[in-house]
């Protein structure tokens, strides 16, 4: 199969440029007393530890202040995602309340994740438009369950993942606008890894994030996904997806050198540990219907020295 032309790149660069040019304005400090802020950041640390062991491990490699800020960012993203995923009738209302609190420069002091996120957002001057694009991207899950082409999926992935990388970049520190394309690609690579790992789980929720055009090119349909059968067609399809995914990681890697030195190892670890999930999918014979691909704690620790070395060279 011949890969599609990469017209998606220009689309994603335009979206990032839109947020970059809007920028942000630093707020007045403090927005809460020190004890309350510490509790707020501790709450975000707990959310991160529960929901993403890989991100928790990688972010632990950052200096304290940046570590707290990226975990506040993670909590902002996690809560947004959880609201959209809940099955209640009042999803839109809950999302509006969360949007109000998370985008206010003076959120309610009893909303600890919003408080920590706001402090981090203002302290590191994260462009607010990135956060808006994330909420718009996550909200697509309420109305869109299928994606016709990889370009469509890339636009979705920008909203739910590349925006996170772009916001993280402001916390870590970066050389300039030339780092943006690399952050976009890394976000896309991470999200595509999620998608490939979670095919079975997403299908049970009524969602299929695989490009339907590409499924058809390999002779597959939704009936095959529903059957969860791993045959030669499915293996060939997954090999193609994984090869493209690894190429995205490779193309994103030079951007790590454009980050502040004290954050490079953390981002290298996040990228390397997540990329290892692709190896696990292969080890499971591409069965993403009945087995969840993951890396053990020892497997993660074993990869860290090599990732540290690569991040320094």
Backbone torsions as a table, in degrees:
resi	resn	phi	psi	omega
1	UNK	NA	139.1	178.2
2	UNK	-93.3	130.5	-179.2
3	UNK	-65.9	150.7	178.1
4	UNK	-65.2	154.8	169.4
5	UNK	-63.7	150.7	-169.4
6	UNK	-96.7	55.2	177.8
7	UNK	-67.7	-18.1	-179.8
8	UNK	-62.4	-26.8	-176.5
9	UNK	-62.7	-44.0	-179.7
10	UNK	-63.4	-39.9	178.5
11	UNK	-60.1	-45.3	-177.7
12	UNK	-70.5	-35.8	176.5
13	UNK	-64.2	-37.2	176.9
14	UNK	-64.3	-41.3	178.6
15	UNK	-63.4	-43.4	179.1
16	UNK	-66.6	-39.5	179.2
17	UNK	-63.5	-35.3	177.3
18	UNK	-58.9	-45.8	-180.0
19	UNK	-70.9	-38.8	-178.4
20	UNK	-60.5	-42.5	-175.9
21	UNK	-76.9	-25.6	175.4
22	UNK	-70.3	-42.3	176.3
23	UNK	67.6	-158.6	-179.3
24	UNK	-154.6	169.6	177.8
25	UNK	-124.7	131.9	179.1
26	UNK	-66.2	143.1	-179.0
27	UNK	-92.5	177.5	176.9
28	UNK	-82.3	145.0	179.5
29	UNK	-118.7	153.4	-4.8
30	UNK	-86.6	157.1	176.4
31	UNK	-91.6	-9.7	175.5
32	UNK	-161.4	165.3	177.9
33	UNK	-69.7	162.2	-172.4
34	UNK	-61.6	-41.3	-179.5
35	UNK	-62.0	-43.1	180.0
36	UNK	-65.0	-41.8	178.7
37	UNK	-64.0	-40.6	178.0
38	UNK	-61.8	-41.5	177.0
39	UNK	-63.1	-39.0	-179.6
40	UNK	-64.0	-45.9	178.9
41	UNK	-67.2	-35.7	176.3
42	UNK	-63.0	-36.6	178.2
43	UNK	-63.7	-41.4	178.6
44	UNK	-68.1	-35.7	176.6
45	UNK	-61.7	-40.9	179.9
46	UNK	-67.0	-40.4	177.8
47	UNK	-60.5	-43.9	179.9
48	UNK	-64.1	-44.1	-178.1
49	UNK	-61.7	-37.0	-177.5
50	UNK	-75.0	-40.2	-168.5
51	UNK	-97.4	-20.8	-178.6
52	UNK	-149.9	96.9	-179.5
53	UNK	-67.8	-35.0	-179.8
54	UNK	-66.6	-46.2	-180.0
55	UNK	-67.3	-37.3	179.1
56	UNK	-62.5	-43.2	178.8
57	UNK	-65.5	-46.1	-177.7
58	UNK	-65.5	-43.9	-178.9
59	UNK	-68.1	-22.9	176.6
60	UNK	-66.1	-11.7	179.0
61	UNK	-86.2	-3.5	178.9
62	UNK	-87.6	157.6	170.5
63	UNK	-59.6	156.9	-170.3
64	UNK	-51.7	-52.1	-174.5
65	UNK	-64.2	-42.1	179.1
66	UNK	-70.9	-35.7	177.1
67	UNK	-60.6	-46.1	179.6
68	UNK	-62.7	-39.9	-176.8
69	UNK	-67.6	-43.1	-178.8
70	UNK	-70.5	-28.0	175.8
71	UNK	-74.4	-30.2	171.9
72	UNK	-66.4	-40.0	175.0
73	UNK	-61.4	-44.1	178.9
74	UNK	-59.8	-43.5	-179.3
75	UNK	-62.5	-40.4	176.2
76	UNK	-57.7	-45.8	-179.4
77	UNK	-68.0	-43.1	-177.4
78	UNK	-62.9	-44.6	-179.1
79	UNK	-66.1	-41.5	176.7
80	UNK	-57.9	-46.8	-179.3
81	UNK	-63.9	-42.4	-178.8
82	UNK	-65.0	-37.8	178.7
83	UNK	-62.9	-46.0	-178.8
84	UNK	-65.6	-34.7	-177.0
85	UNK	-78.8	-16.0	-177.3
86	UNK	-70.3	152.3	-171.9
87	UNK	-94.9	9.5	-176.0
88	UNK	-79.2	160.5	-178.6
89	UNK	-71.1	-25.8	-172.6
90	UNK	-92.2	28.6	-177.4
91	UNK	-58.3	-48.2	-177.2
92	UNK	-61.8	-40.2	179.0
93	UNK	-65.3	-43.6	178.8
94	UNK	-63.3	-38.8	179.6
95	UNK	-65.6	-39.3	178.4
96	UNK	-64.9	-40.9	178.3
97	UNK	-64.6	-45.3	178.8
98	UNK	-63.2	-41.9	177.2
99	UNK	-58.4	-44.8	-179.8
100	UNK	-60.4	-47.5	-177.4
101	UNK	-68.9	-41.9	-174.2
102	UNK	-76.0	-19.5	-178.3
103	UNK	-105.7	-2.1	176.1
104	UNK	-80.9	144.0	174.7
105	UNK	-77.7	-7.2	178.2
106	UNK	-138.4	71.7	-177.9
107	UNK	-69.3	162.2	178.1
108	UNK	-58.4	137.9	-176.3
109	UNK	-69.6	-15.9	178.5
110	UNK	-89.7	-3.0	174.9
111	UNK	-99.1	84.8	-170.8
112	UNK	-62.0	-44.8	178.8
113	UNK	-61.6	-39.9	178.8
114	UNK	-65.4	-36.1	-179.7
115	UNK	-65.7	-47.7	179.2
116	UNK	-64.7	-43.6	179.7
117	UNK	-60.6	-43.7	-179.6
118	UNK	-63.7	-42.9	178.0
119	UNK	-60.3	-44.7	179.5
120	UNK	-65.9	-43.6	-177.7
121	UNK	-61.1	-43.6	-178.9
122	UNK	-75.7	-39.4	-177.6
123	UNK	-62.7	-39.6	-176.9
124	UNK	-102.4	8.1	175.3
125	UNK	51.0	52.8	177.7
126	UNK	-76.1	125.0	178.6
127	UNK	-56.0	124.8	-175.1
128	UNK	-63.1	-28.5	-177.4
129	UNK	-63.6	-31.9	175.4
130	UNK	-59.8	-43.8	-179.9
131	UNK	-66.3	-37.3	176.7
132	UNK	-65.0	-41.1	178.3
133	UNK	-63.1	-35.4	177.3
134	UNK	-64.1	-47.0	179.8
135	UNK	-62.5	-39.2	177.4
136	UNK	-63.0	-41.0	-179.3
137	UNK	-66.4	-47.5	179.7
138	UNK	-63.4	-36.4	-178.6
139	UNK	-66.3	-19.4	177.7
140	UNK	-61.0	-25.5	179.6
141	UNK	-63.3	-18.8	179.9
142	UNK	-78.6	-20.1	-173.9
143	UNK	-126.1	-17.1	-175.8
144	UNK	-126.8	124.0	-177.0
145	UNK	-115.6	-6.8	-177.2
146	UNK	-137.3	153.6	179.2
147	UNK	-133.6	123.5	-172.8
148	UNK	-72.1	-42.1	-173.7
149	UNK	-130.3	166.7	175.7
150	UNK	-64.9	-34.3	178.4
151	UNK	-60.5	-41.7	176.3
152	UNK	-61.8	-43.7	-178.6
153	UNK	-67.2	-35.7	178.6
154	UNK	-64.2	-38.7	178.2
155	UNK	-65.3	-42.6	175.4
156	UNK	-60.9	-45.7	-177.4
157	UNK	-64.8	-34.5	174.3
158	UNK	-56.4	-47.8	-176.2
159	UNK	-63.8	-40.6	-173.7
160	UNK	-93.9	-14.0	-174.2
161	UNK	-134.6	-49.1	-178.8
162	UNK	-61.5	-35.5	177.3
163	UNK	-59.8	-34.7	179.0
164	UNK	-65.3	-43.2	177.2
165	UNK	-63.2	-39.4	-179.8
166	UNK	-67.5	-37.6	177.0
167	UNK	-71.6	-39.8	177.9
168	UNK	-60.2	-35.7	-179.1
169	UNK	-59.2	-36.7	179.0
170	UNK	-69.7	-31.6	177.6
171	UNK	-72.7	-44.2	-175.3
172	UNK	-74.0	-36.2	-174.8
173	UNK	100.4	138.8	-175.5
174	UNK	-151.6	164.5	-170.8
175	UNK	-73.6	-33.1	-177.8
176	UNK	163.0	-170.2	-174.7
177	UNK	-60.8	-20.0	180.0
178	UNK	-65.6	-14.9	178.9
179	UNK	-81.6	-15.2	-173.0
180	UNK	-59.8	-48.7	-178.5
181	UNK	-58.0	-33.2	-179.2
182	UNK	-71.3	-39.2	177.5
183	UNK	-65.6	-37.5	177.4
184	UNK	-61.1	-47.9	-177.4
185	UNK	-66.6	-37.6	178.9
186	UNK	-66.0	-41.3	176.6
187	UNK	-60.7	-41.9	178.3
188	UNK	-64.1	-42.1	179.4
189	UNK	-62.3	-44.6	-179.7
190	UNK	-63.1	-43.2	-179.5
191	UNK	-67.5	-39.8	178.4
192	UNK	-64.5	-34.0	174.8
193	UNK	-62.5	-44.7	175.3
194	UNK	-56.1	-46.8	-176.5
195	UNK	-61.8	-45.5	-178.8
196	UNK	-67.2	-37.7	179.6
197	UNK	-67.9	-36.3	-167.6
198	UNK	-103.7	20.5	-177.5
199	UNK	-52.6	-49.4	-177.3
200	UNK	-64.5	-44.8	-179.7
201	UNK	-64.7	-43.3	179.9
202	UNK	-64.3	-38.1	179.6
203	UNK	-61.9	-38.9	178.5
204	UNK	-64.6	-24.1	176.9
205	UNK	-90.3	3.8	179.3
206	UNK	84.5	17.4	-177.3
207	UNK	-120.3	143.5	175.7
208	UNK	-135.8	108.5	-176.2
209	UNK	-93.5	-1.0	179.1
210	UNK	-75.8	138.7	-179.5
211	UNK	-61.7	120.4	-175.8
212	UNK	-65.2	-33.4	178.0
213	UNK	-60.9	-41.1	-179.0
214	UNK	-74.8	-36.8	173.5
215	UNK	-55.2	-46.4	-178.2
216	UNK	-63.2	-36.5	-179.4
217	UNK	-65.0	-23.9	176.9
218	UNK	-99.7	13.5	177.1
219	UNK	73.7	24.7	-178.2
220	UNK	-111.3	156.3	177.7
221	UNK	-140.7	179.7	177.9
222	UNK	-65.4	-27.0	176.2
223	UNK	-61.2	-39.1	178.8
224	UNK	-68.3	-39.6	177.3
225	UNK	-63.6	-42.7	179.8
226	UNK	-62.3	-37.1	179.1
227	UNK	-71.0	-25.4	179.1
228	UNK	64.3	30.9	-177.1
229	UNK	-93.3	129.6	178.2
230	UNK	-96.1	102.9	178.0
231	UNK	-122.4	-172.8	-176.0
232	UNK	-63.8	-35.4	177.7
233	UNK	-62.6	-45.1	-178.6
234	UNK	-65.7	-41.2	179.1
235	UNK	-62.4	-42.3	179.4
236	UNK	-64.2	-41.9	178.0
237	UNK	-60.7	-47.2	-178.1
238	UNK	-67.7	-36.2	176.2
239	UNK	-60.9	-41.3	177.9
240	UNK	-62.9	-45.6	-179.5
241	UNK	-62.7	-44.2	-178.5
242	UNK	-67.1	-39.0	178.1
243	UNK	-61.0	-45.1	178.3
244	UNK	-65.5	-38.7	179.8
245	UNK	-61.8	-44.2	178.7
246	UNK	-65.3	-34.6	177.3
247	UNK	-64.1	-38.3	176.8
248	UNK	-63.4	-42.8	176.6
249	UNK	-60.2	-43.4	-178.9
250	UNK	-63.5	-40.9	-179.1
251	UNK	-72.5	-26.6	179.6
252	UNK	-79.6	-25.4	-170.6
253	UNK	-57.0	-42.2	-179.3
254	UNK	-58.0	-21.3	178.4
255	UNK	-66.4	-21.6	-180.0
256	UNK	-62.7	-34.8	178.5
257	UNK	-67.2	-15.5	179.9
258	UNK	-90.3	-0.6	179.2
259	UNK	-91.5	161.3	174.7
260	UNK	-58.5	142.9	-173.9
261	UNK	-56.2	-34.1	-176.1
262	UNK	-79.3	-0.7	179.0
263	UNK	-115.9	-5.0	-174.0
264	UNK	-65.6	-43.5	-177.6
265	UNK	-63.3	-39.7	-179.3
266	UNK	-62.3	-43.7	179.9
267	UNK	-71.1	-38.4	176.0
268	UNK	-61.0	-40.3	179.1
269	UNK	-66.1	-44.1	179.0
270	UNK	-59.0	-45.4	-179.6
271	UNK	-66.7	-46.5	-176.0
272	UNK	-68.2	-40.2	-179.9
273	UNK	-67.8	-39.9	178.9
274	UNK	-69.1	-38.2	178.8
275	UNK	-62.1	-28.7	177.7
276	UNK	-62.2	-22.1	176.8
277	UNK	-62.8	-31.8	177.6
278	UNK	-63.1	-38.9	176.1
279	UNK	-61.8	-40.1	-178.9
280	UNK	-66.3	-37.4	176.6
281	UNK	-61.2	-43.3	178.0
282	UNK	-63.7	-41.1	179.9
283	UNK	-63.5	-28.2	178.1
284	UNK	-86.9	14.3	-179.2
285	UNK	58.0	36.1	174.9
286	UNK	66.0	18.1	178.2
287	UNK	-84.8	94.7	178.0
288	UNK	-102.9	14.3	178.7
289	UNK	-97.6	-36.6	-173.9
290	UNK	-117.3	-10.9	-179.5
291	UNK	-130.8	136.9	176.7
292	UNK	-95.2	119.4	-179.7
293	UNK	-74.0	130.8	179.1
294	UNK	-154.8	167.4	176.3
295	UNK	-114.1	131.7	179.4
296	UNK	-67.3	163.6	177.2
297	UNK	-57.0	-43.6	178.0
298	UNK	-63.6	-38.6	178.1
299	UNK	-62.4	-37.4	177.2
300	UNK	-67.8	-47.4	-178.9
301	UNK	-61.9	-37.0	-179.6
302	UNK	-64.4	-30.0	-178.4
303	UNK	-81.8	-21.9	-171.1
304	UNK	-61.6	-43.9	-179.8
305	UNK	-58.0	-42.8	178.8
306	UNK	-65.1	-37.6	178.7
307	UNK	-68.5	-37.8	176.2
308	UNK	-60.1	-45.9	-178.5
309	UNK	-62.6	-44.3	-179.5
310	UNK	-63.9	-35.8	-178.2
311	UNK	-70.3	-16.2	-179.4
312	UNK	-97.5	-4.5	-175.2
313	UNK	-122.9	NA	NA
